[in-house]
Structure formats: C-alpha cells, structure tokens
Amino acid sequence: MKSIETCRDCPRLAAFLSECRAARPGYFARPVPPFGDARARLLIVGLAPGYHGANRTGRPFTGDYAGVLLYSTLHRYGFSSQATSVAADDGLRLDDCRITNAVKCVPPENKPETGEIKTCNRYLAAELAAAPQAHVILALGLVAHGAVLRALALKPGGWKFAHGARHVLPDGRVLHDSYHCSRYNTQTGRLTEPAFHAVFEAIRADLGPCSTARP
C-alpha cells in the first residue's frame, strides 16, 4: 500500500489539494497522517481534515475550532500534555491516545463523497490491523462510526450510531460514539462539554484511571 501522504486515488480531493497548495503555499495541503502514541489503547477517528486546521498544520484537529473541545478534554482525562493544539510543533504530546480521520484529505465544503470514504477506508483498516492494542475506539460522528465498522469488515446495520453509545465488537474492541466536536455541533448545543466529557468518563472506565488526569 502506498503511503498516505503520496496517495492521489480520489481525483476530486487530489485536485482540491493542488488548488490549495497553489493558493496557500504555506499550508500542509497533503493527506494528513495519524498523530499520537503508536502504542495507544485509545484510537480516535474523526471525519476529515479541516481546511484551515489539519490541512494547514498537518496534524489532526490542530489549529481549528473542532480541536478546541477535543484537546481540552483529552488534557482533562490525561491523554494530552496540553489543553490546546495550535501547531504541529507546539510540543503537545498524546499519551495512550492516537488520532486519525476516516478521510485523510480535506474535502470541498468539508463533505467527502461516499466513494472517497470507501477508497480511503483501506488506510483506516491498516491502522487498526497494525494496532491490536487499541482496545477502545472513539468515533466522532456517523461517518467515522461507519468507517470503523467497514474497516473491521462489520455490517454497519448491526451497530447503530448514537451519541454516548458503547458497542462491544466481535473482536473484543469497544467502540464508543460521540457527536463530532465541530463548530456547528458545539455552537448549536447539539454537543455540550458535559455530554462530551461523559463519553470520556465511559472511555476511562474501559481503560482504567490515569494518574495524570486533571480535575
């Protein structure tokens, strides 16, 4: 399998990245690889890089609004060394946690097409196969939920997405669901900080306490 950063298998996304590189030469503007602890027991799966976030910085959920709640929560529960993530070289470290996306390239209008999600799924499948210790998976949104199931060769209809849902999968892994921590979801109140924290309380219950968790 070709490396993520050299992949050009989705023509629409490849063309969009080329346009971005021409218009914004300082942006990362390539498929964004996973970030975090390679031996992590927790794998977080988002939707896709944000145009001015991971597509700019080269690190998932870094430098955009969607990362505000995610990284502050990761810090609170002992998974991140910092509560904010502004740049790939800001010194932030993830502990027992790794972050990736269902689609590695930024899509136009933040909306990947179904075929693009399916094409990119082999990378997520490879990430999961290479990380048997990732006992807990957090899917941020319905697309990520479906991508995880597809990557594990499970039928989507057998595991219904719902915020706060906890699914024990056939291989023993545990899949937690949350609404995506996007600006829209947080500003409309669809996803509140307490509701997001409740998901991480459940994740901590599965993984056990962490000595660096913050009050």
Residue pairs with C-beta under 8 A, 6 or more apart in sequence:
1 122
1 123
1 126
4 31
4 32
4 33
4 104
4 123
5 30
5 31
5 33
6 31
7 31
7 104
7 105
7 120
7 123
8 14
9 119
9 120
10 105
10 115
10 116
10 119
10 120
12 107
12 108
12 113
12 116
13 103
13 105
13 106
13 107
13 112
13 116
14 105
16 105
16 106
16 107
16 108
17 29
17 30
17 31
17 105
17 106
20 27
20 29
20 51
20 55
20 106
21 27
21 29
24 56
26 56
27 55
27 56
28 54
28 55
28 56
28 57
28 58
28 88
29 55
29 56
30 58
30 105
31 104
31 105
32 49
32 54
32 55
32 58
32 59
32 60
32 101
32 104
32 105
32 106
33 100
33 104
34 60
34 98
34 99
34 100
34 127
35 59
35 60
35 62
35 94
35 98
35 99
35 100
36 94
36 97
36 98
36 99
37 94
37 95
37 96
37 97
37 98
38 98
38 131
39 96
39 133
40 94
40 96
40 97
40 98
40 131
40 133
40 134
41 96
41 133
41 134
41 135
41 136
41 207
42 79
42 96
42 97
42 98
42 134
42 135
42 136
42 137
42 138
42 203
42 207
43 97
43 98
43 99
43 100
43 127
43 128
43 131
43 134
43 136
43 137
43 138
44 70
44 97
44 98
44 99
44 100
44 137
44 138
44 140
45 100
45 101
45 102
45 124
45 137
45 138
45 139
45 140
45 144
45 147
45 148
46 60
46 61
46 66
46 99
46 100
46 101
46 102
46 140
46 141
46 144
46 180
47 101
47 102
47 103
47 110
47 112
47 140
47 141
47 143
47 144
47 180
48 101
48 102
48 103
48 104
48 105
48 106
48 107
48 110
48 112
49 55
49 60
49 101
49 104
49 105
49 106
50 61
50 64
50 65
50 66
50 106
50 110
51 106
51 110
52 63
52 64
53 61
53 62
53 63
53 64
53 65
53 66
53 67
54 60
54 61
54 62
54 63
54 64
54 101
54 106
55 106
56 63
56 64
57 63
57 86
57 87
57 88
58 88
59 85
59 87
59 88
60 99
60 100
60 101
61 67
61 70
61 71
61 85
61 99
62 85
62 86
62 87
62 88
62 90
62 92
63 85
63 86
63 87
65 182
65 183
65 186
66 180
66 181
66 182
66 183
67 85
67 181
68 84
68 181
69 181
69 186
69 191
69 193
69 196
70 140
70 181
71 80
71 82
71 83
71 84
71 85
71 92
72 83
72 84
73 193
73 196
73 197
73 200
74 80
74 94
74 97
75 81
75 82
75 83
75 214
76 83
76 197
76 200
76 213
76 214
77 200
77 203
77 204
77 210
77 213
77 214
78 95
78 96
78 210
78 211
78 212
78 213
78 214
79 94
79 95
79 96
79 97
79 210
80 92
80 93
80 94
80 95
80 97
81 91
81 92
81 93
81 94
81 95
82 90
82 91
82 92
82 93
84 90
84 92
85 92
95 210
95 212
96 207
96 210
98 131
98 134
100 124
100 127
101 144
102 112
102 117
102 120
102 121
102 124
102 143
102 144
102 146
102 147
102 148
103 112
103 116
103 117
103 120
103 143
104 120
104 123
105 116
105 120
107 113
107 116
112 120
112 143
117 143
117 146
117 147
118 150
121 147
121 150
121 151
124 147
124 148
124 151
125 150
125 151
125 152
127 151
128 134
128 137
128 148
128 151
128 152
134 173
135 172
135 173
135 174
135 206
135 207
136 173
136 174
136 176
136 203
136 206
136 207
137 148
137 173
137 174
137 175
137 176
138 175
138 176
138 177
138 178
138 199
138 203
139 145
139 147
139 148
139 161
139 175
139 176
139 177
139 178
140 178
140 179
140 180
140 181
141 178
141 179
141 180
141 182
142 161
144 180
145 156
145 159
145 161
145 175
145 177
146 156
146 161
148 175
149 155
149 156
149 158
149 159
149 175
150 156
152 169
152 171
152 173
154 169
154 170
159 167
159 169
159 175
161 177
162 177
163 177
163 178
163 179
163 191
163 195
163 199
164 177
164 178
164 195
164 198
164 199
164 202
165 176
165 177
166 174
166 175
166 176
166 177
166 202
167 174
167 175
167 176
167 177
168 174
169 175
174 206
176 199
176 202
176 203
176 206
177 199
178 191
178 196
178 199
179 185
179 190
179 191
179 195
180 191
181 191
181 196
182 191
184 190
185 191
186 192
204 210
204 213
